[in-house]
Amino acid sequence: MKDRSLLRRAVAKPQIAVAVGQACRRTQRHDPAVLRGRPMRRFSLASLLKEAVDGHQGWGRQWRAPDPKPAYDVVIVGGGGHGLATAYYLATVHGITNVAVLEKGWIGGGNTGRNTTIIRSNYLYDESAHLYEHALKLWEGLSQELNYNVMFSQRGVLMLAHNAHDVQSFKRHVYANRLNGIDNEWLSAEECKAFCPPLDISPDVRYPVVGGALQRRAGTARHDAVAWGYARGADARGVDIIQNCEVTGVRRDASGAATGVETTRGFIRAGRIGVVAAGNTSRVMAMADVRMPLESYPLQALVSEPVKPVFPCVVMSNAVHAYISQSDKGELVIGAGTDQYTSYSQQGGLHITTHTLDAICEIFPQFTRMRMLRSWGGIVDVTPDRSPIIGRTPVDNLFVNCGWGTGGFKATPGSGHVFAHTLATGQPHPINAPFTLDRFRTGRLIDEAAAAAVAH
Ligand SMILES: Cc1cc2nc3c(=O)[nH]c(=O)nc-3n(C[C@H](O)[C@H](O)[C@H](O)COP(=O)(O)OP(=O)(O)OC[C@H]3O[C@@H](n4cnc5c(N)ncnc54)[C@H](O)[C@@H]3O)c2cc1C
């Protein structure tokens, strides 16, 4: 349509005829067959200015759409942020590029593109604090590393305390985090209000705010950009990202070792297989006869109509069960809880979202008249201790990265980084060494649920 109007105007203005010719040449450049094997185009001020002049028609595809090869050194099941990050670090840190990421739908279409994007590292136990802080440090340089703007915004995450138990628990977090070199500070109710002006701290409400723990380096990022940035970076180094390719079986040899995966696009042989399938992990691992200590629940989120910037940070409240931030588009991004029963339906109960909205209106009465625009759900994979599982499985050549439950987006870079190490070397990275599958047999749990009861 745009080219046709250009053509009409070109009759009157000869310089536009040149533009029409350029547009046709660009269309040829966008053909995936033409693009295959081309080096990744870098984003820079110079390329942005050039495209601004050219009408942003020349950016091209950001990653290829290859057919699966018969065999790879590593096959990753699941094209969410964690799977794509794993592929990226396999290529960049370990030089392993004969890698395929198999995604049954579209990349980032699982929980990666459905979450409320809260990023923080103020977990209680040393093991978790090291893991999430490793991720947070990678977040801090991620846009530069990927040459892709993941819109990481360190606007601060404020966790509200409403009672004596909250105060004790959050102060314990503050001290534990500081001992681990992680920023976290205690604020009085008035300091909370100064940091987040829309907050109602009047004492005569059902759950008065009595203080809060603030991690200033925490914040949000644009979730689908994270998937796209890792996909682009991995693809440029030779990783095949194969969408619409569902894994339907895991083939094992006589010794029991995994040798490849059956897919909707045929059998693919693999030296090593990494399963990173979030809510579907139990299903994929069952294909290799491995029973996982996981339960899959729908978790919901919702956004309001867009409004002017009114909300400067992220606020979470466990006691009232609500958390909220504002997106760059202006929508209030609100996270709800999980359903109380397991399910693979990517939608949850209406009563869960209405309960959350009740809680939001309790803490921010000025939002009572806002209209909600849309809601959705994702399937989260929850372990008994609410900590992830990253490592080997009882099946040789089969590795798993799962159990991130309601809070794995924040871990994406760190999770991919340590899982790539595990896949490349066959051994855990020191940071993921405690997060074994067999801790549920040995009892060495990392019980963040009991420590904090914080979902995200
Ligand atoms: C509503 C909601 C809010 C959340 N809020 C936060 C938050 O604020 N902060 C936070 O840190 N975390 C949050 N989370 C959790 C976070 O989104 C996840 O922990 C994280 O995104 C998991 O990433 P992933 O790459 O492992 O999974 P996914 O992004 O789900 O990727 C797994 C992929 O595997 C694919 N797959 C599954 N089975 C197969 C198969 N058989 N063959 C091929 N592919 C397959 C799926 O299609 C999917 O794309 C939230 C989650 C939800 C649902």
The ligand as a MOL file (V3000), in Angstrom:
LIG
                    3D

  0  0  0     0  0            999 V3000
M  V30 BEGIN CTAB
M  V30 COUNTS 53 58 0 0 0
M  V30 BEGIN ATOM
M  V30 1 C 1.3890 -13.8590 34.8240 0
M  V30 2 C 2.8300 -14.0970 35.1800 0
M  V30 3 C 3.5320 -13.1230 35.8740 0
M  V30 4 C 4.8770 -13.3280 36.2050 0
M  V30 5 N 5.5570 -12.2990 36.7800 0
M  V30 6 C 6.8880 -12.4280 36.9970 0
M  V30 7 C 7.6260 -11.3230 37.4790 0
M  V30 8 O 7.0990 -10.2330 37.6910 0
M  V30 9 N 8.9580 -11.4940 37.6980 0
M  V30 10 C 9.5780 -12.6860 37.4780 0
M  V30 11 O 10.7700 -12.7970 37.7380 0
M  V30 12 N 8.8940 -13.7490 36.9690 0
M  V30 13 C 7.5710 -13.6430 36.7110 0
M  V30 14 N 6.8690 -14.6940 36.1930 0
M  V30 15 C 7.5520 -15.9790 35.9620 0
M  V30 16 C 8.3500 -15.9490 34.6720 0
M  V30 17 O 7.5590 -15.4760 33.6120 0
M  V30 18 C 8.8870 -17.3310 34.3370 0
M  V30 19 O 9.5020 -17.9170 35.4560 0
M  V30 20 C 9.9230 -17.2600 33.2340 0
M  V30 21 O 9.4960 -16.4150 32.1900 0
M  V30 22 C 10.1930 -18.6410 32.7050 0
M  V30 23 O 10.9590 -18.5110 31.5210 0
M  V30 24 P 11.2010 -19.7830 30.6400 0
M  V30 25 O 12.0230 -19.3680 29.4790 0
M  V30 26 O 11.7260 -20.8850 31.4970 0
M  V30 27 O 9.7490 -20.2560 30.2330 0
M  V30 28 P 8.7560 -19.9060 28.9670 0
M  V30 29 O 8.9620 -18.5070 28.5650 0
M  V30 30 O 7.4350 -20.3710 29.3680 0
M  V30 31 O 9.4170 -20.8220 27.8740 0
M  V30 32 C 9.1900 -22.2130 27.7960 0
M  V30 33 C 8.8740 -22.5270 26.3580 0
M  V30 34 O 8.8490 -23.9270 26.1680 0
M  V30 35 C 7.9430 -24.1700 25.1310 0
M  V30 36 N 7.5810 -25.5780 25.1550 0
M  V30 37 C 6.8620 -26.2270 26.0920 0
M  V30 38 N 6.7190 -27.5200 25.7570 0
M  V30 39 C 7.3950 -27.6940 24.5890 0
M  V30 40 C 7.6050 -28.8200 23.7330 0
M  V30 41 N 7.0890 -30.0250 24.0060 0
M  V30 42 N 8.3310 -28.6390 22.6080 0
M  V30 43 C 8.8600 -27.4130 22.3010 0
M  V30 44 N 8.6680 -26.3110 23.0730 0
M  V30 45 C 7.9430 -26.4670 24.2050 0
M  V30 46 C 6.7860 -23.2290 25.4440 0
M  V30 47 O 5.9890 -23.0020 24.3040 0
M  V30 48 C 7.5000 -21.9870 25.9320 0
M  V30 49 O 7.6800 -21.0180 24.9260 0
M  V30 50 C 5.5180 -14.5340 35.8620 0
M  V30 51 C 4.8130 -15.5310 35.1670 0
M  V30 52 C 3.4850 -15.3070 34.8150 0
M  V30 53 C 2.7410 -16.3600 34.0550 0
M  V30 END ATOM
M  V30 BEGIN BOND
M  V30 1 1 1 2
M  V30 2 1 2 3
M  V30 3 2 2 52
M  V30 4 2 3 4
M  V30 5 1 4 5
M  V30 6 1 4 50
M  V30 7 2 5 6
M  V30 8 1 6 7
M  V30 9 1 6 13
M  V30 10 2 7 8
M  V30 11 1 7 9
M  V30 12 1 9 10
M  V30 13 2 10 11
M  V30 14 1 10 12
M  V30 15 2 12 13
M  V30 16 1 13 14
M  V30 17 1 14 15
M  V30 18 1 14 50
M  V30 19 1 15 16
M  V30 20 1 16 17
M  V30 21 1 16 18
M  V30 22 1 18 19
M  V30 23 1 18 20
M  V30 24 1 20 21
M  V30 25 1 20 22
M  V30 26 1 22 23
M  V30 27 1 23 24
M  V30 28 2 24 25
M  V30 29 1 24 26
M  V30 30 1 24 27
M  V30 31 1 27 28
M  V30 32 2 28 29
M  V30 33 1 28 30
M  V30 34 1 28 31
M  V30 35 1 31 32
M  V30 36 1 32 33
M  V30 37 1 33 34
M  V30 38 1 33 48
M  V30 39 1 34 35
M  V30 40 1 35 36
M  V30 41 1 35 46
M  V30 42 1 36 37
M  V30 43 1 36 45
M  V30 44 2 37 38
M  V30 45 1 38 39
M  V30 46 1 39 40
M  V30 47 2 39 45
M  V30 48 1 40 41
M  V30 49 2 40 42
M  V30 50 1 42 43
M  V30 51 2 43 44
M  V30 52 1 44 45
M  V30 53 1 46 47
M  V30 54 1 46 48
M  V30 55 1 48 49
M  V30 56 2 50 51
M  V30 57 1 51 52
M  V30 58 1 52 53
M  V30 END BOND
M  V30 END CTAB
M  END
